[in-house]
Amino acid sequence: MGCSRCVTVVITTYNHAHFLAEAIDSVIGQNHPADEIIVVDDGSSDDPGTVVASRPEVQFIRQRKQGLASARNTGLWAASSEAIVFLDADDRLLPNALEQGLACLAREPRSGLVYGGHRRTDAKWGPIGEDRYDPVGDPYTDLLRGKPIGMHAAVMYSRDRLREIGGFDTSLQRCEDYDVYLRMAQTHPIASHPNTVAEYRIHGANISLDNRDMLRWILKVHERQKSFALARPDAAKAWHFGRSFWRDYYSEQTLVSAKQAWIQSSHKLRAIRGLLNSMLMSPRPAARMAMRAARMAIRAGAKSIIKKYRTLRLRTGVYHVYGKSRLNYSQDELVVICVVRNGRIYVNSFIKHYFGLGVKHIVFLDNGSTDDTIQIASKYDNVTVLKTDLPYSKYENLMKNYLARRFSKGRWNLCADIDEFFDWPFSRTVSIGSLLRYLNARGYTAVVAQMLDLFSDLPLAEVRDDPEEDVTKNYKYYDISNISKVAYIYSRLSYDHIKMHLGGIRETIFGTKTLGLTKAALVFVGPRIQLFKVWHHAENAYLANFTCVLLHYPFTSSFYDKVKDAAATKRYGPVTSDEYDLYWARLSREPRLTLHLDTARRYIGVEPLIDEGFLVASSDYLDWVGRERRCSEKSSLS
């Protein structure tokens, strides 16, 4: 059978007329067109005929309610094509489904059926987990051990071979597809391909979500294979394994539902009932979950003890070096905190940048500098310098949390590394005080900042920096061609366009997989806000409706020595040290490496980053900026 052979898609529906149009459209939109589309209505009380009437290419068959197996048989015996696919009305095919199925049949022409991967989605077609595909070795024994074919719409049958084995068993209310797979595997080969070809929509009314009933029917189908399977030693072992597998599988699914119900405080009784049902199906998943919970509790307890010890150790291990030890400032003023080590080429530029933005005070916690970082910082007013020798890899978040809670409790705080220069959209129009008053008035408690790596157009070995000059002047290029975006999950969004950024020039050049290029850098240090979760984020915060930028300058003349030291000492902990190992792996081979690719752009300010989609700003924020600009213009005129 070649790819050019004809194919029928049978869509079965029962009271799913509201889904039917999407299913039909997914068939009409195939890369390889279906030669025949048949909708079989199994006695619905809604009106699928109205949906079909607007699509003249679709054949419509109505029968009294006889069950899904009967409806599929009706389509099977009405089909005139040599290949056939069955689609439920609440699911849909991906555009490559028929093309890939026919190609697989062409490669394996003796197959009774072929199948591909599928995707589970929510009611709005949002993906749930990763795509699913399990290949078969020995189809019959693999199916006995636990069905590798996860979704019926991912299957394409040889029509004649499906008719030959008698089609679907109408005595089965459920699992009629599993029964067909097993019977087909007894007499014909089964082949597969790894392409995802169908989407299974979970909308709360799926018949396969009743785990206890599903288990009863699947064991009934499985039991039918006993005499045939036990006659073969390999199949006998698979049959016995499958009995346990299905009990454990549906027990675990029930357990997951019970756990979700328990989390919803109004469903405690349902959760207890689910736990009991799970135990009746199989006690093993509950026992495994209990063991996991115990191990997690022990680990959590150990971590809590270690954290408390380290917190006390930090309080006694921080020493005052210079400047005010306590700060008093208002809620429309800002303090910057920075943990630093060997930052001499940055310190002057860092301090001048933040004071230029209108920052009230800067607090440095020096962590073992061997250069003159402390001496340079101690020349400035409105700067505090503290010192600790505790290991950064173990105390990083505790250090930052200590600084934020000590100096900014009940006020705004900005945490920035020494090579990060914060800025916000229209900062030349909107002062820091106005910005914080905007945040306070709307109840926002954190602002997301996206890291933008800046670099020179020279090879890394040729860049030179003078601590007395602006460190940023030599680094005017950035590259966002390899930025990917995913949902931001750490706090409540006020603006859905805010995303987590991944990738960037570091991944392009060095192959690093960072923890992300996104930070909740500007945070109101309130009692409910959990600071520095997963290093860079705040929990229980309400995020502002715009994003800011952290202009990041790691690729300076000190980059080579910093990377070499980090790779040798692992001072940044196991996760970040892996990143530095990748830097060093390439730098040690190519010290004259350049980051300036054809996709690089010259940095000219914050606002163009909005136009490029790197930053976002809501209409409310932009309207407010406009009002601030007009007020400023009026003030200057008067």
Summary of the structure (lengths in Angstrom):
residues: 638
radius of gyration: 31.6
end to end distance: 84.6
largest distance: 99.1
contacts: 2087
relative contact order: 0.07
helix: 44%
strand: 21%
